[in-house]
Amino acid sequence: MTDPEKFLHAGRRVIIEEADALQKLADQLSIGFAEATALIINAKGRIIVSGMGKSGHIARKIAATLASTGTPAHFVHPAEASHGDLGMITPTDVVIAISNSGEVPELANLVAYTRRFGIPLIGITSRTGSSLATQSDIVLKLPELGEACGAGVVPTTSTTMTLALGDALAIALMEHRDFTPENFRKFHPGGKLGARLSKVGDLMHRGDAVPLVHQDTPMGDTLLTISQKGFGVVGVLNDERHLIGVITDGDLRRHMDGLLDLSAGQTMTANPQTIGPEALAEEAIAAMSGHITCLFVTASEGDADVVGILHIHDCLRAGVI
């Protein structure tokens, strides 16, 4: 029989130990972190991140996070580096080498290459006297703590701290560059996150697809436009072709008696809610509260020139919702 409480105890113990390790890492973060950040900011080339084994997996993630947040970076496998991939590293790059012990043989040739060609090297390790630490221009030291496995052989606490340190570097660089969600979307257009960062202008309908009528248009013709365009609404324009109102199903029901004797201007709801093409699609979803299913898109905030229309189904298809 398995013991659920035993499993829960082990799980909680590991999480608590790793959380404590992260606190110790934060407490001992030194000026070296600021120096490493400045070195990366001033790099003319890319950031090369390397590590072996579990550190290699963490290095890949750090490189991916840096790249997606505006810092050109990629992972170089230390073993492959010794068989030709050193050519991927240029004198304008900055190398981040990761090894908890600081004595991984596979990193030796990569470290030697950076020393030979004067390539800045940032070492992440827990041992200040290690080969990696003594060779690095800047050392980001991890607290010397046991692994959460208890036996000290499974990289757990050390990899968690390294991952957090990489995230800290990436976010510090983001904040320095005033990196925005719009910037992030350029590097991350796919998936749910990319969809959430889509702009209204990317999803809206334009041109003849937009249902628009003049305020003097008879309701008989207005109903035809609503039916033909398929959005269930129509925008109402004045003589300057500025949006002054919108007609929805609700307006039709309210004016059912004698509807065909009215004009679009007599039936519309004035001052409709609009949105700009540069707004995030997520903002449009927030604006479509209650029974609103469509938003007319105007050239800019406070402008009445219609440039498109966005339906909630467009956001659904794009995966925003």
N, C-alpha and C positions, 0 to 999 in steps of 0.2 A: 504494500500500500504506500502511495506517495503521501507526503505530509505538506499540504498547502502552506501552513504557517512557516515551515522551514524555508520554503521557496521565497515567501514574502519577506522573511527576515533577511535572507541573503540579498535579495533585490534592494531592499531599503538600505542595508549596510553599504553596498557598493555606491549607491547614489549619494548617500551622506558623505562617504569618504571622498568621493570625487568633488562634491560641492565644497567640502572643507579645503581640498587641494586648490580649487579655483580661488577661494578667498585668500589663501596664502600667496598664490601667484599675483593676485591684485595688490596685496600688501607689499610685496617685494619689488614690484615693477619700478624700474629705475630710469635714470636719464638715458640709458642705453636704448630704451624703447623710443624716446623722442629722437635720438640720433639716427636710429634705423629708419624711422618714418621720414625724416628729412632726407636721408640718403636715397630712399626710393622716390621721393618727390622730385629730386634733382637728377634722377637717372635720365640719360638721353635715349637709352634703349629700352629693353624689356626686363621684367623681373623673372628670373629663372629659379624655380623652386624644386628641390631635390631631396630625396630621402629613400631609405631602403626598408622593405618589409612594411610593417604597420605604419611607420613614419612616412613611407612612400605614399600610402593611401591618404594620410593626412596632408601631405605635400600637394597631392593632386587637388584636394578640396580647396586648400589655400590658394593655389594658382587659379582655380576656377572662380573663386570668390573675388579675388583681385581683378581678374579679367572682366567680370560682369559688373564691376563697380568703377570702371574707368581707368584701371591700372593695367596696361598690357602685360600679360604674364603667361607662362606656360610651364608645364612639368617636364623635367628631363630625368629619365631613369638613370641612376648612377652606374649601373652595370652596363647599360647600353652606351653611356657616355664614353666608356673606355674602349668602345668598338666603333667609334666614328661620330657619335652624337655630340662630342665636345665641339664639333664644328658649328653646332646650333647656338653656341654662346659667343658673343662678341665683346670687345673691350668696352662698349658703351652700356652693357647690361649690368645688373646687380644680381648676385646669386644669394639665395637663401638656402642653406644646407641644414637639414634636420636630423639629429641623432641624439636620443636620450643619453646614451653612454658617451657619445663623442668619439667612439673608436670603431666605427663601421668600416671595414676594409674597402668595401665597394665605393665609398666616398673619396678615398685617398687620391685617385687620379683627377677627379673633378676639382678637389681642393687645390691640388698641386697646379692644375691648369690656371685657376684664378690667380694664384700667387705668381706664376710665370708671366702672365700678361697684365698684371695689375688690375684685375677685375674685382671690384668691391665684393666682399664676402660677409654675409650676416650668418652667424651660427646660432642655432637653437639647440641647447643641450642643458643637462642638469649638472654637468661636471666641469668646473672651471679649469681644472688641470688637464683636461683631455686634449687629444690632438686637434679636434675640431675647434675647441675654444681658444687654444693658443695660436692657431693659424688664422682665426677670423679677425676681420677689422672691427666688427661689433658683435658682442655676444649677448644674446637674449637668454638669460639663465632661467631654467625651470627649477622650482624647489625640489630638493632631493627627498622624495617621499617614496614609500613603498607602493607597489601596485595594489589595486583593489582586489586582486584575485587571492591575496593572502600569502601565496607562495612566492610572489615577487617575480614571476616569470612571464605573465601574460600582460602585454602593454594595455593598460586600461587608464589608470590615473594619469600617466605620462602623456598618452595620446589625447586625452580630454583637455589637459592643460595646453598642449601644443595647438590643438584646434582652436581653443579660445584665444590664444595669443595671435594666431593668424587672423581670426575674426576682428580682434582689437586693432590690428594693423590696418585691415581693409576699411574699417569704419573710421578710423582716424584720418586715413587718406581721403575717404568720401567727404568727411566734414570739411577738410581743408579745401577741397575742390568745389564745395557747394554742389555736390552731386545730387540731382533731383530724381524723382520717379520717372520723369520724362526721359532723362538721360539713361536711366536703367533700362527702360523699354527698348532703346536702340540695341542693347546687347542681349535682351531677353524678350523677343517678340512672341515666342511660343508659349503654349500652356496656359493654365488658369491665371498665373501672375501676369503674363504678357497681355492677356485679354483684359484684365482689370485695368491695365495701364494704357489701353487703346484710347485714342481721342475720338470725340464725336465726329470730327471731320473724316475719320477713317471708315466710319460705319454708316454715315448718313446717305440718304438718296438725294440726287441733285437734278437740276434741269427740269425737263418736261415731266419727270416722275413726281414732282412736288405738286400737291393739290392746292391750287390757288384760284380765286375768283375776285372780281371787282366788287365793291360794296353795292353797286347798283344791279348786279346780276340777279335775275329772277330766281326764285327758289327752285323752280322746275329744272333750270339749267344747272343750278348749284348741286342738286341731288344727283344729276347725271355725272358731274365731276367727282363727287364723293364715291359714287359707284365705280366709275372707270379707274380711278387711281388706286382704290383698294386699301386705303389707310383708315377709313371710317371717320375721317375728319377733313375739313377744308379750311385753308387760311383765307382771310378776307383782306383785300388791299384797298387803299385809297387812291386818289388820282396820281399821287407821287409814287405809287407802287410800294408803299410802306405797309407793313403788317399792322392792322388796327384791331383785328379780332379773329376768332376761330369759331367754327360751327362743329359741334359734336353731336352724338346721338341724344344727349341730354337736351341740347338746344332744340333739336327736332321734336322731341316729345313735348317740350314746354310750349311749342308753337304749333302743335298739331292742328288745332282748329283754325282753318284759313291759311295754312302754311303756304300754299301755292300762290296766294295773293301777296305774299311778302317778298322783299328783296333780301339778299345776303346780309346787308348792313343792318336790317331790321331784326334779323334772327340771331345774329352772332353774339357771342360773349366777348366784350371788349377787353383790351389789355391782357392778352394771353401770356402765359409763362413761356419764355424762350430760353435758349442756351446757345453759347458760341461754339464754333467748330474746334477751338483749341482746348475746350474743356475735356476732362477725362470722361470716358464712358461711364465710369463708376459714379461720377457726379450726376450724370443724366439719370441713372437709375434712382439715385436718391431723390432727384427732383420729380420723378414719376411716382409720386405718392398718391394714395387714394385711388381714384378711378382714371388717372391720366395714363394713357398708353402711348401717346405721341408727343413729341416736342418739335416745334419749328426751330430751325437753326438760323440765327441771324449773324451777319458779318462780324459783329463784335458786340460786347456787352453794352446794352442801352441803345443799340442800333436797331432800326426797323426793317432793314433790307434783308429779305429772306434769301438764304443760300442753300437751304436743304431742309429735310425733315428726317427725324429719327424715330423709329418705332421700337417699342420694347422687345419685339420679336427679333430685331436686328441685334440687340444686345444678347439675347438668348442664343442666337446662332453663333455669335462670336465667342460664347463661353464666359461672358462677363458675369452672368448670374449663376 
